[in-house]
Each structure stands twice: as structure tokens, then as C-alpha cells.
Amino acid sequence: MEGLNGDVLIALAHTKMPFGKYKDRYLIDLPEYYMVWYHNKGFPKGKLGEQMQMVYELKLNGLEHLIRNIQQNYPKPRK
């Protein structure tokens, strides 16, 4: 997993789920039970999986407010 830095957290704050039941929801807004299910099943490979794992850890430690603060105060990064 990438080291945590500001750019990684800003990208995480603005990433939406690209598929499935929760398509187009911000990763931080995915239900906790869904993240636990992925934790048990295995996160997807690649960047999305790494981001979902970070969200799982943030939710586990009650730190969702940090990402919501980033969403409000830092613009979405340009590609």
C-alpha cells in the first residue's frame, strides 16, 4: 500500500465506487458492513483495493470525519 500523504488522502476523499450496488457513492460513504465483507472476502486488486482497505481502516478507527473534512476543504485532483 502506498504511504499516506496528502495527495493520497485527497484522491481517496474524492474516489467513488465504480461498480455494483453502491456505484457512484464515495468510498467513505460505503456502509461499514460492506467494507467488513470485503475485508473478509478480499479487497479488489490494484488502487481501488488499496483505497478500500484504507477506508476500512479509517472506519474501524472512527476516522471518517477526516476524509469528509478533506472532501469539503480540498478540491478533487485533476487527472
Backbone bond lengths (Angstrom), bond angles and torsions (degrees), N, CA, C in turn:
res aa  C-N    CA-C-N  psi(-1)  N-CA   C-N-CA  omega(-1)  CA-C   N-CA-C  phi
1 M - - - 1.452 - - 1.527 107.85 -
2 E 1.315 114.81 142.62 1.462 120.19 178.74 1.523 110.19 -61.35
3 G 1.329 115.35 154.18 1.454 119.42 172.90 1.524 109.59 -67.69
4 L 1.305 116.30 148.42 1.458 119.56 179.90 1.519 109.36 -78.99
5 N 1.311 115.66 120.65 1.455 121.43 172.06 1.519 107.25 -139.51
6 G 1.314 116.10 174.22 1.464 120.27 -175.89 1.515 113.89 -56.85
7 D 1.329 116.96 -42.87 1.463 120.26 -178.45 1.523 111.70 -63.87
8 V 1.328 116.46 -38.62 1.469 120.63 179.29 1.524 109.71 -64.96
9 L 1.324 116.98 -43.18 1.468 120.33 -178.92 1.521 112.04 -70.29
10 I 1.326 117.38 -36.08 1.473 119.95 177.06 1.529 109.47 -65.38
11 A 1.330 117.03 -44.57 1.470 119.95 177.88 1.523 110.34 -61.41
12 L 1.329 117.18 -43.02 1.461 121.11 178.75 1.529 110.99 -59.92
13 A 1.316 116.73 -43.28 1.469 121.19 -177.65 1.520 112.33 -61.20
14 H 1.323 117.29 -27.00 1.466 120.73 -175.28 1.531 113.60 -108.67
15 T 1.321 117.42 9.17 1.465 120.92 -179.54 1.521 110.14 -88.47
16 K 1.322 115.29 134.20 1.460 121.58 178.24 1.530 109.81 -109.42
17 M 1.307 115.61 153.49 1.464 121.62 177.51 1.523 108.20 -65.52
18 P 1.341 117.65 125.71 1.464 119.61 -173.94 1.525 115.26 -86.85
19 F 1.327 118.84 -4.97 1.465 119.89 -175.81 1.528 110.50 -155.55
20 G 1.322 115.11 170.83 1.459 122.02 170.92 1.517 115.15 79.96
21 K 1.306 113.83 -166.59 1.461 123.22 -176.40 1.522 112.48 -57.17
22 Y 1.320 117.01 -33.34 1.458 121.60 -176.22 1.525 112.59 -106.23
23 K 1.322 116.75 24.85 1.464 121.61 178.57 1.532 110.11 -52.90
24 D 1.321 115.40 137.73 1.466 124.79 177.75 1.535 114.39 74.11
25 R 1.326 118.37 7.63 1.471 120.99 171.90 1.519 107.98 -91.49
26 Y 1.325 115.75 142.48 1.458 118.79 173.81 1.530 108.69 -59.58
27 L 1.324 116.08 141.74 1.464 119.71 -178.98 1.520 111.58 -55.89
28 I 1.321 117.70 -38.09 1.458 120.65 -178.77 1.530 111.59 -66.63
29 D 1.328 117.57 -19.68 1.465 121.90 -179.76 1.525 113.28 -93.93
30 L 1.325 117.46 1.54 1.466 119.71 176.54 1.528 108.61 -68.59
31 P 1.331 117.24 143.02 1.470 119.45 -178.67 1.534 111.29 -61.31
32 E 1.307 114.52 147.16 1.473 119.91 -179.03 1.525 111.40 -59.59
33 Y 1.345 117.68 -41.37 1.467 119.28 -179.13 1.530 111.63 -60.75
34 Y 1.328 116.76 -32.51 1.465 121.73 178.86 1.528 110.06 -68.31
35 M 1.319 116.61 -40.74 1.462 120.65 178.45 1.526 110.65 -68.16
36 V 1.328 117.31 -38.15 1.470 121.23 177.10 1.527 109.21 -64.23
37 W 1.328 117.03 -41.49 1.461 121.13 178.62 1.533 109.96 -59.57
38 Y 1.330 116.77 -46.78 1.469 119.62 177.76 1.523 111.37 -64.25
39 H 1.315 117.49 -37.96 1.465 120.80 177.82 1.527 110.25 -58.85
40 N 1.320 116.55 -42.22 1.468 121.08 179.90 1.527 112.16 -74.62
41 K 1.316 117.45 -36.97 1.467 123.40 -176.96 1.518 111.72 -79.98
42 G 1.326 115.37 -35.03 1.459 122.29 -174.55 1.519 109.01 116.85
43 F 1.315 116.08 128.12 1.462 120.78 179.33 1.523 109.56 -73.03
44 P 1.336 117.64 154.83 1.463 119.94 176.37 1.533 110.41 -59.38
45 K 1.311 115.79 157.84 1.463 121.03 177.11 1.517 109.79 -73.90
46 G 1.306 116.26 156.37 1.459 121.63 173.00 1.506 113.94 87.97
47 K 1.334 114.38 -163.52 1.470 121.99 -174.04 1.525 112.14 -60.90
48 L 1.335 117.47 -42.50 1.465 119.79 -179.97 1.522 110.55 -59.48
49 G 1.309 117.34 -45.07 1.456 120.95 179.11 1.516 112.18 -61.22
50 E 1.339 116.26 -41.02 1.466 120.32 177.57 1.526 110.79 -63.21
51 Q 1.332 115.84 -41.67 1.462 119.37 179.59 1.526 110.91 -67.18
52 M 1.314 117.18 -40.15 1.460 120.14 179.03 1.528 110.67 -65.45
53 Q 1.320 116.45 -36.25 1.455 120.01 177.14 1.531 110.62 -65.49
54 M 1.328 116.36 -39.55 1.472 119.45 176.35 1.523 110.74 -62.91
55 V 1.340 116.66 -43.12 1.468 120.58 179.07 1.526 109.90 -61.78
56 Y 1.327 116.47 -42.20 1.462 120.08 177.48 1.531 110.37 -56.37
57 E 1.327 116.35 -48.30 1.470 120.68 -179.17 1.536 111.45 -64.31
58 L 1.333 116.82 -40.04 1.462 120.49 177.87 1.527 110.78 -62.13
59 K 1.333 116.47 -46.26 1.467 120.65 179.81 1.528 110.55 -64.84
60 L 1.318 116.78 -41.60 1.458 122.07 -179.76 1.530 110.81 -58.48
61 N 1.320 116.04 -34.72 1.463 121.31 -177.95 1.526 113.86 -100.43
62 G 1.338 117.19 9.21 1.461 121.24 176.10 1.518 114.11 67.93
63 L 1.336 117.49 33.86 1.463 121.27 -174.80 1.534 113.81 -110.17
64 E 1.321 117.14 20.03 1.464 119.51 -179.80 1.522 112.48 -57.15
65 H 1.332 116.49 -32.32 1.458 120.49 -177.86 1.533 111.74 -59.41
66 L 1.317 118.19 -28.91 1.466 120.46 178.00 1.526 111.28 -62.68
67 I 1.317 115.89 -43.21 1.472 120.50 -179.56 1.523 110.02 -71.07
68 R 1.316 117.83 -38.77 1.473 120.21 178.26 1.532 110.72 -64.47
69 N 1.310 116.77 -36.19 1.457 121.46 175.66 1.534 110.31 -63.45
70 I 1.309 116.82 -42.90 1.466 121.18 177.32 1.526 109.97 -62.50
71 Q 1.336 117.74 -42.63 1.470 120.76 179.13 1.527 111.15 -56.85
72 Q 1.317 116.71 -39.81 1.460 120.97 -176.76 1.519 113.31 -78.27
73 N 1.325 117.33 -31.21 1.458 120.58 -170.12 1.525 116.13 -107.99
74 Y 1.316 117.37 -10.50 1.469 120.80 -178.98 1.516 109.04 -129.15
75 P 1.331 117.21 129.54 1.468 120.37 -178.61 1.516 112.18 -68.82
76 K 1.310 114.41 157.20 1.462 120.91 176.19 1.522 108.82 -61.92
77 P 1.327 116.92 132.74 1.475 118.72 179.96 1.519 111.49 -67.77
78 R 1.318 115.20 144.21 1.470 120.16 177.09 1.512 108.49 -80.78
79 K 1.336 114.99 146.60 1.469 119.81 -179.98 1.492 111.64 -85.96
